[in-house]
Amino acid sequence: MDTKTQDRLDGLLQDFDELRDRQVGYPCNQDFDYSALLPFLSYCPNNVGDPFHDSNFLSNTHDMEREVINRFADMMHLPQDDAWGYVTSGGTEGNMYGLYMGREMFPDGVVYFSQDTHYSVVKILRVLKARNIMIKSQDNGEIDYDDLYETVRINRDVPAVFIANIGTTMKGAIDDVSRFREIADDLAITNYYIHADAALSGMILPFVDDPQPFGFDAGFDSVAVSGHKMIGSPMPCGVALTRRDYVGRVARSIEYVGVLDTTLTGSRNAITPMMLWYAFQQQGPDGFRRIVNDCIEVAEYAVTRFNDSGIPAWRNKNSVTVVFPKPSPEIIRKWQLAPYEDIAHLITMPHVTREKIDLVIDDCLRDLQASSKSGE
Ligand SMILES: *Cc1c(COP(=O)(O)O)cnc(C)c1O
């Protein structure tokens, strides 16, 4: 390698290394070690096609991918025999898959989602040209059930496709899927579909003692969970999970044009399924339970410390997202916090320690003192 190329790489590596220590605003677990998988980067594996069917491309990790899907089926209370899914490129693709299923099931349905729903959903609805209505949110980020009820009531002549946020991006709020079902039942709507966007909290709720309703037994028809968030991976990835018989309908319609093609993308990453599989191997049955509950304890620590310092911070139940008043741009930049209107959040992923929280709060306090002085 020439020295210019080497310098570029060295510089970038140093940047990543420094940034990692001050990354507290985005929900990416940086606490992982996939070095055992490095030798596989010398090959060209490809998971093209349905992981539950044979592929002509033999260098694949479909078997590991199926094991990952089965793990998620267990976590989401879906019998493995009824489950179908695949490892996606991230939360957006999982949402797209779920909404695609919902639209194929109910082509004339209306999609309902809240103001706090992830931006990917609005984009996907445009791509799918699906009729949709945005519902108001409550202050804590949860959907406003009264507004939802009224809106669905007015449109009760067509099927309903609900987006349930299982952990909103900004406030970590969890929509109550049991209320969605009550609303549909109350309005005698039998044709409805629930897609759960569980990007972050899909890896939290299965491991806490008192979760909000979630899973296929609670009414999910499909769910998207991120892989690079709570589990952590150097490449973005996620999981799309739904019922096998729904996919059968879509697969048939595509078989008509000559292929059994059930995934959204063609060529697919074969390394990310391996990483998720490896993470589950490493953590064992109780690993994620311990990790998740540690994260929640640190989140609670952060809320208490903020409040003791006179800064009004809060979090939703079972959430690792700590919301507080937006600090100065310098602090947002320094700690890579996520700002939105007058709030910001930090997310207590495993690499965000109590010591780091203390440093963030010290900075916020200095900031407040400086601004009150300059205001005098
Ligand atoms: C992060 C996130 C997504 C999607 O994430 P990508 O992996 O960036 O596509 C979707 N929904 C929610 C609620 C998220 O927090």
The ligand as a Gaussian input file, in Angstrom:
#p B3LYP/6-31G(d) Opt

LIG

0 1
 C      -33.585000       3.024000      13.949000
 C      -35.027000       2.888000      13.683000
 C      -35.531000       2.393000      12.453000
 C      -34.757000       2.074000      11.219000
 O      -33.537000       2.019000      11.165000
 P      -32.489000       1.768000      10.011000
 O      -31.783000       0.570000      10.478000
 O      -31.710000       3.021000      10.040000
 O      -33.188000       1.543000       8.739000
 C      -36.889000       2.213000      12.338000
 N      -37.715000       2.503000      13.340000
 C      -37.292000       2.979000      14.513000
 C      -38.288000       3.254000      15.596000
 C      -35.931000       3.193000      14.719000
 O      -35.527000       3.689000      15.909000

